[in-house]
Amino acid sequence: MKKHDTYRNAEKYHDPTAGKAIQKASQQPELISWYIKTIKDLAEIMDLEIVGYVAVKDKKTKIIW
């Protein structure tokens, strides 16, 4: 889905409220971003390298980031 399409509904009318809600729901939470950065920083301190995707699962929502 293109970025400008998120602000349009099925009939192609502008729908900024729904578009903003969709965009906000799909953003990674700040806590997850902080956690992944901390893991990468810790690996750097220990002279290690993360080789691949770091996946984190929220136990409450079951969403994998």
N, C-alpha and C positions, 0 to 999 in steps of 0.2 A: 504494500500500500504506500503510495506516495505521501509525502508530508502534507501537501496541500489538500489531499483527499480526506484527511482525518477531520477536517472542519466542514464536511459536506455529508448530508444524510443520503439515503437510498434514492431519493428523488432529485438529488444533486443540488439541493438548497443548502445554503450556508447554515451550519449548526455548530457554532463555536462552543456551546456548553458541553455537548457530547464529545466534541473533538478534544477539548481540554481534559475531560474526564478520562478519555481513552489514553491520551498522552501521559497523564499523571499516573495512571494505573500500570502502564508498561515501563515506567522508570524504575531503575534499581534503587532500593532504599539506601539512604546514607550510611546506615549501619553496615550493610553488606559491602559497600564500597570501602569503608574504613577497614573492615575485617580482611578483605582481600589485599589491600595495600599493606596492612600490618604483616600478613603472611609473607608477602614479597620482600618487605623490609627486613624481616627476621631472617629470611633465606640469604639475603645480601650480607647481613652481618656475619652469618655463619659460613660465608664464602660458598654458598650454594646457589643454584639457579632453578627457577620454576620452568619446567619444560612441558608446556601444555596448558590446557584450560583448567582453571581452578573453579570447581563447581561447589556451590554452597546451597543446602536445602533448608528452607524455613520449616521448622517442625510444626508450627501452628497452621500456616497456610498451605504447606506442602509444595510451595513454589521453589523451583530450582533456578538459581541465579548463576 
